[in-house]
Amino acid sequence: MKKHHKNPGLPGGIYKPLGDSDADRIAESSFEILEKSGMAVYSPTALDAFKKAGANVDAADNLVKLPRSMVEDAIDSNPSSITLYGRDGNYDAVLEESRVHYGTGGTAIYVLDPDSGERRPSDLNDVVLNARMVEELENVHVFTINVFPNEIERKDEIDVNRFFHSLNNTTKHVMGGIYSLKGCKEVVKMAEMVAGGEDNLRNRPFVSFITLIISPFKIDKDYGEMTCFFAGKGLPVVVPTEPMCGTTAPVTLAGNVLTHTAETLAGITLVQSVNKGAPGICGSVGSISDLRSMSNLGGPIERGMINSAVAQMAQYFKIPIYATAGTSDAKSVDVQCAYESAMSGLITAMSGANYIHDIAGLMEFDLTVSYEKLVIDNEILGMCQRVLRGIEVDDDTLGLDLLLEKGPGKDYLAEPHTVKHMRDEFFIPRLANRCKRENYSPADDALGRAKQFVNNVRGAGRVDKLPDETRERLVAQFATIRAL
């Protein structure tokens, strides 16, 4: 049986932290910031693209001010629907309106070792295992490469290794941050070889890329150059921003949302200045700061609220959104880990954020991935999906005729109506232990079952997802790819 997404792209939009007048005010304020204050831009290619598109550019101070009309034109020309394709047609994620999808992310530098349970630096083998895990988790729709290969010291070798080993271990869409311009060009060339040509990749992109707007209001040289490259290629590029309340953004949630909105609109304007109609994706990664320790926090409920509000603004502008939720600041897979992940994940899904990254596996200030948490989060996401499905009311589901026929005091256990709906009406967990106490074993709790799932995937052995001929061509073409 072929695998496929479980209810992909269910509509959200149930939770709206902003009122209609609030969204209008944030939009107007964003235009004002970009026109009057502008962006610091340190990428020569980005500066040139902005200038040619009509921005007011002060090259001496690297300052770019974006006229309102220019930003509005970019919003209009950016696609309102962007598909993140899987390689076999079973795992496409359509980002539009309030349709919701989930994925990994974070580029963590540590993992909780599945054998010892201890934190250790991540490596390429962890890139592989995370990709294999995501391939098996039905509620994780996209693999955003979520760990860093610490053993690779040369910056120009990081990207080709992360993407090669991801593509070889999952058929789901692969998204990733990029570490060098040389690396991003190699990854695009690699993807074109897998696709069978540049046009094939542009028509059905099974890879996408994350650059970054540096808060507050800066496009640095490397990310600017890479954004321009991807836009020129016509490939999906996320232009996220990561303002933190009280440090790189105003301390208030409203001020953070305004910062997010203005900065990511600047990114969209850059994409459209390079290549009108290129698939740019708004991005929201920010959170709050712990002003006692100056730490950036991943688990606060306010992070979910901020990302939900930015998703609402993206829907206002009709631009696909990449949001962040489901993370925790816990150091182990414990109660805090569960409630922080579930709360922010649910409200951000209910907001209708199109692609929620980091929502599976990430913890400890976004520094660490846990394989067990990845499986537990998949279960949480199944519950989120059930909420988004809502309650279907029609003649069949309402069961009025059946209720009238049965009358008082009768049960419904043997009814055809029960048999018809019993398997799809409820969310059926794979981890939660619902047995009675007399049949309960502590080793068979949710965490124990998650550990067993991880061990089952590890024990199943690797199966290359790239065809042998393609894999051999890639290894021959890119000498820095490391064998595992």
C-alpha positions in Angstrom: 0.0 0.0 0.0 1.3 3.4 -0.9 1.8 5.9 1.9 0.2 9.3 1.8 -0.4 12.3 4.0 -3.1 11.9 6.6 -5.7 14.6 5.9 -3.2 17.2 4.4 -4.0 20.8 4.2 -7.1 20.9 6.5 -8.4 24.5 6.8 -7.7 26.4 10.0 -8.6 30.1 10.7 -10.5 29.1 13.8 -8.3 31.1 16.1 -7.8 34.8 15.3 -5.8 36.8 17.9 -6.2 40.0 15.9 -9.4 41.8 15.2 -10.1 43.1 11.7 -9.2 46.7 12.7 -6.0 45.3 14.3 -4.9 43.7 11.1 -5.6 46.9 9.1 -3.5 48.9 11.6 -0.6 46.5 11.5 -0.6 46.5 7.7 -0.6 50.3 7.6 2.1 50.5 10.2 4.2 48.0 8.2 4.0 50.1 5.1 5.0 53.2 7.0 8.0 51.5 8.6 9.3 50.2 5.3 8.8 53.6 3.5 10.1 55.9 6.3 12.7 53.8 8.2 13.5 51.1 5.7 15.9 48.2 5.8 19.7 48.0 6.2 20.8 45.9 3.2 24.4 44.5 2.9 24.0 42.4 -0.2 25.2 44.1 -3.4 22.8 42.0 -5.5 19.9 42.8 -3.3 20.7 46.5 -3.3 20.8 46.5 -7.1 17.5 44.6 -7.3 15.8 46.9 -4.9 17.1 50.0 -6.8 16.0 48.7 -10.2 12.5 47.9 -8.8 12.0 51.5 -7.6 13.3 51.6 -4.0 15.0 54.6 -2.6 18.6 53.3 -2.1 21.4 55.1 -0.1 24.3 52.8 -1.1 26.7 54.7 1.1 24.7 53.8 4.3 23.3 50.5 2.9 19.9 51.9 3.5 16.8 50.9 1.4 13.4 52.6 1.8 10.5 50.8 0.1 7.7 53.0 -1.3 4.3 51.7 -0.3 3.3 51.1 -4.0 6.4 48.9 -4.5 5.5 46.7 -1.5 1.9 46.5 -2.6 3.0 45.5 -6.1 5.2 42.8 -4.6 2.3 41.4 -2.5 0.1 41.3 -5.6 2.8 39.6 -7.8 3.8 37.0 -5.2 1.9 33.7 -5.7 -1.0 33.2 -3.2 -0.6 29.4 -3.5 2.7 27.6 -3.4 3.0 23.8 -3.5 5.9 22.0 -1.7 6.0 18.9 -3.8 7.0 15.4 -2.6 9.0 13.4 -5.1 6.5 10.6 -5.7 3.3 12.7 -5.8 2.0 11.3 -2.4 3.3 14.0 -0.2 2.5 17.4 -1.7 1.8 20.3 0.6 -0.3 23.1 -0.8 0.3 26.3 1.0 -2.7 28.6 0.5 -5.4 30.4 2.3 -5.7 28.8 5.8 -4.6 25.3 4.8 -2.3 23.8 7.5 0.7 21.5 7.2 3.4 20.4 9.7 7.0 19.7 9.6 10.3 19.5 11.4 13.0 22.2 11.6 15.4 24.1 13.7 18.8 23.0 12.6 19.5 21.8 16.1 23.1 21.2 17.1 22.3 18.4 19.6 20.2 15.3 19.8 19.1 13.2 22.7 20.8 9.9 21.9 18.2 7.2 21.4 20.4 4.6 23.2 21.8 6.6 26.2 19.2 9.3 26.5 22.1 11.8 26.9 22.5 14.9 24.9 25.3 14.8 22.3 26.3 16.8 19.2 24.3 15.8 16.1 26.0 14.4 13.0 25.2 13.3 9.5 23.8 10.0 10.8 21.2 12.0 12.7 20.3 13.8 9.4 19.7 10.3 8.0 17.7 9.0 10.9 15.5 12.1 11.2 14.7 11.8 7.5 13.8 8.1 7.9 11.6 8.9 10.9 9.7 11.6 9.1 9.1 9.2 6.2 7.2 7.0 8.6 5.2 9.7 10.5 1.9 10.3 8.8 1.2 13.7 10.4 4.6 15.3 9.5 4.1 16.5 6.0 7.5 18.2 5.2 11.0 17.4 6.2 12.8 20.6 7.1 16.3 19.4 7.8 16.4 19.7 11.5 19.9 18.8 12.7 23.4 20.1 12.0 26.3 17.8 11.0 28.9 18.9 13.5 31.6 16.7 12.0 31.7 18.8 8.8 34.0 21.8 9.5 34.1 23.4 6.0 31.1 25.6 5.5 31.0 25.0 1.8 30.5 21.2 2.4 27.6 21.4 4.8 24.7 22.1 2.4 25.4 19.4 -0.2 25.7 16.7 2.5 22.6 17.7 4.4 20.4 17.8 1.3 21.9 14.7 -0.3 21.4 12.5 2.7 17.9 13.9 3.3 16.8 13.3 -0.3 18.2 9.8 -0.1 16.2 8.9 3.0 12.7 10.5 2.5 10.4 11.1 -0.5 8.7 13.9 1.3 9.4 17.5 0.4 12.8 18.6 1.7 13.3 22.2 3.0 16.5 23.5 4.5 18.5 26.5 5.6 21.7 27.2 3.6 25.1 28.0 4.9 27.0 29.3 1.9 26.3 30.7 -1.6 28.5 27.9 -3.0 26.5 25.4 -1.1 23.2 26.7 -2.2 24.3 26.6 -5.9 25.5 23.0 -5.5 22.2 21.9 -3.8 20.1 23.5 -6.7 22.3 21.7 -9.2 21.9 18.4 -7.3 18.1 18.9 -7.2 18.0 19.6 -11.0 19.9 16.4 -11.6 17.4 14.4 -9.5 14.5 16.2 -11.3 15.9 15.5 -14.7 16.5 19.2 -15.6 16.1 22.8 -14.5 12.6 23.2 -15.9 11.4 20.0 -14.3 12.6 21.2 -10.9 11.0 24.7 -11.3 7.7 23.1 -12.4 7.6 20.6 -9.4 10.1 21.8 -6.8 10.6 19.0 -4.2 13.2 21.2 -2.4 12.8 24.7 -0.9 15.1 27.0 1.0 15.2 29.2 4.1 17.1 32.4 4.2 16.7 35.0 7.0 15.9 38.6 7.7 18.0 39.6 10.6 16.0 41.5 13.2 15.8 44.4 13.5 15.4 45.2 9.8 18.6 44.0 8.3 19.3 41.9 5.2 22.9 40.7 5.5 25.3 39.9 2.7 25.1 36.1 2.6 21.3 35.7 3.1 20.6 38.6 0.7 22.8 37.0 -2.0 21.2 33.6 -1.5 17.7 35.0 -1.5 18.4 36.6 -4.8 19.8 33.4 -6.2 16.8 31.3 -5.3 14.4 34.0 -6.5 16.2 34.1 -9.8 15.9 30.4 -10.1 12.1 30.6 -9.5 12.4 28.1 -6.5 10.4 28.5 -3.3 12.3 30.5 -0.7 11.2 31.4 2.8 12.2 34.8 4.0 11.6 34.4 7.8 12.3 36.8 10.6 13.0 36.1 14.2 12.4 39.2 16.4 12.4 38.6 20.2 10.2 40.6 22.5 12.4 42.9 24.6 15.7 42.4 22.7 15.4 42.7 18.9 11.8 43.9 18.9 9.5 45.9 21.2 8.6 43.9 24.4 4.9 43.8 23.6 3.3 41.1 21.4 1.8 43.7 19.2 5.2 45.3 18.6 6.7 41.9 17.8 3.9 41.1 15.3 4.4 44.5 13.6 8.2 43.8 13.4 7.6 40.4 12.0 5.1 41.7 9.4 7.2 44.6 8.1 10.4 42.5 8.0 9.0 39.6 6.1 7.2 41.9 3.7 10.6 43.3 2.9 11.8 39.8 2.1 8.9 39.2 -0.2 9.6 42.6 -1.9 13.2 41.5 -2.5 12.0 38.2 -4.0 9.6 40.0 -6.4 12.2 42.7 -7.2 14.5 39.9 -8.5 11.9 37.8 -10.3 8.3 38.9 -10.5 6.1 36.0 -9.7 8.7 33.9 -8.0 7.4 31.8 -5.0 8.2 33.7 -1.9 7.0 32.5 1.5 6.5 34.8 4.5 8.2 33.5 7.6 7.6 33.8 11.4 10.1 32.4 13.9 10.1 34.9 16.7 9.3 34.5 20.3 9.9 36.2 23.6 13.1 36.7 25.6 13.7 35.7 29.2 14.9 39.1 30.3 16.4 37.6 33.5 18.9 35.4 31.5 18.6 37.0 28.1 17.7 33.6 26.6 15.5 33.3 23.6 12.6 31.0 24.5 11.0 28.3 22.4 8.1 27.1 24.6 6.1 30.1 25.8 2.4 30.2 24.8 3.1 33.8 23.6 5.2 32.2 20.8 2.1 30.5 19.6 0.1 33.7 19.8 2.7 35.7 17.9 2.9 33.1 15.1 -0.8 32.9 15.0 -1.1 36.6 14.6 1.6 36.7 11.8 -0.3 33.9 10.1 -3.4 36.0 10.3 -1.5 38.9 8.6 -0.2 36.6 5.9 -3.8 35.6 5.2 -4.7 39.3 5.1 -2.0 39.8 2.4 -2.8 36.4 0.7 0.8 35.2 0.9 1.7 31.7 2.1 3.2 31.6 5.6 5.9 29.5 7.3 5.3 29.7 11.0 6.8 28.2 14.1 5.2 26.3 17.0 5.3 23.1 19.0 8.7 23.7 20.6 9.6 23.4 24.3 12.3 24.7 26.6 12.3 21.4 28.5 15.6 19.5 28.7 13.9 16.0 28.7 10.8 14.5 27.3 8.7 15.3 30.3 5.4 16.9 31.3 6.6 20.5 30.4 7.8 19.2 27.1 4.3 17.9 26.3 2.2 20.8 27.4 4.3 23.5 25.9 4.4 21.7 22.6 0.7 20.8 22.5 -0.5 24.3 23.4 1.4 26.4 21.0 1.0 23.7 18.3 -2.7 23.6 18.6 -3.4 27.3 18.6 -1.0 27.9 15.6 -2.7 25.2 13.7 -6.1 26.7 14.6 -4.9 30.0 13.2 -4.5 28.5 9.7 -0.7 28.9 9.4 0.1 27.1 6.1 3.3 25.4 7.1 4.3 25.1 10.8 7.9 24.1 11.1 9.8 23.1 14.3 6.5 21.5 15.4 7.9 18.0 15.7 10.9 16.9 17.7 12.5 20.2 18.8 13.2 21.2 22.4 15.6 23.0 24.8 15.5 26.5 23.4 15.4 25.0 19.8 18.9 23.5 20.3 18.1 19.8 20.6 16.1 17.2 18.8 14.6 14.2 20.6 13.6 11.2 18.5 11.0 10.2 21.1 9.5 13.7 21.0 9.3 13.5 17.3 7.0 10.5 17.6 5.0 12.0 20.4 4.6 15.3 18.5 3.3 13.2 15.5 0.5 12.0 17.9 -0.1 15.6 19.1 -0.4 16.7 15.4 -2.9 13.9 14.8 -5.0 15.4 17.6 -4.6 18.9 16.1 -5.8 17.5 12.7 -8.9 16.1 14.4 -9.7 19.5 15.8 -9.3 21.1 12.4 -11.6 18.5 10.8 -14.3 19.8 13.1 -17.7 18.1 13.5 -19.4 17.2 10.2 -23.1 17.7 10.3 -25.3 16.2 7.6 -28.3 13.8 7.4 -26.0 10.8 7.9 -23.8 12.0 10.7 -26.6 13.6 12.6 -28.4 10.3 12.8 -31.8 11.8 13.4 -33.7 8.9 11.7 -31.7 6.4 13.7 -32.5 8.2 17.0 -36.2 8.3 16.2 -36.2 4.7 15.1 -34.4 3.4 18.2 -36.2 5.5 20.8 -35.5 5.7 24.5 -33.3 3.2 26.3 -31.7 1.4 23.3 -28.0 1.2 22.5 -26.3 1.7 19.2 -23.4 -0.8 19.3 -24.5 -3.2 16.6 -26.0 -0.6 14.3 -24.6 -0.3 10.7 -24.3 3.4 11.3 -21.8 2.6 14.1 -19.8 0.2 12.0 -19.7 2.7 9.1 -18.3 5.6 11.2 -16.4 3.9 14.1 -13.0 3.9 12.3 -12.9 7.4 11.0 -14.9 9.5 13.4 -12.4 9.5 16.2 -8.6 10.1 16.4 -7.0 6.7 17.2 -3.7 7.2 19.0 -0.8 4.9 18.5 1.0 6.0 21.7 -1.6 6.8 24.3 -2.3 3.9 26.7 -6.0 3.5 27.2 -6.1 0.1 28.8 -7.6 -0.4 32.3 -5.3 -0.2 35.3 -5.3 -3.9 35.9 -3.8 -4.4 32.4 -1.4 -1.5 32.6 2.4 -1.7 32.5 4.6 1.4 33.2 6.9 0.2 30.4 3.9 0.5 28.0 3.2 4.1 28.5 3.3 6.8 25.7 7.0 7.4 26.1 7.8 3.7 26.1 5.8 3.2 22.9 7.6 6.2 21.3 11.0 4.6 22.2 9.8 1.4 20.6 8.7 3.2 17.4 12.2 4.8 17.2 13.9 1.4 17.7 11.6 -0.2 15.0 12.7 2.4 12.5 16.3 2.1 13.4 16.1 -1.7 13.2 14.4 -1.8 9.9 17.6 -0.8 8.0 18.1 2.0 5.5 16.5 1.9 2.1 17.9 4.4 -0.4 15.1 6.6 -1.8 17.2 7.9 -4.7 17.5 5.6 -7.7 20.9 3.8 -7.9 22.0 5.5 -11.1 21.0 9.0 -9.8 22.7 8.5 -6.5 25.9 7.3 -8.2 25.8 10.4 -10.5 25.4 12.7 -7.6 28.3 11.2 -5.6 30.5 11.4 -8.7 29.5 15.0 -9.4 29.9 16.3 -5.8 33.1 14.9 -4.4 32.4 16.4 -0.9 29.4 14.1 -0.3 30.4 11.8 2.6 29.5 8.2 2.5 27.7 6.7 5.6 
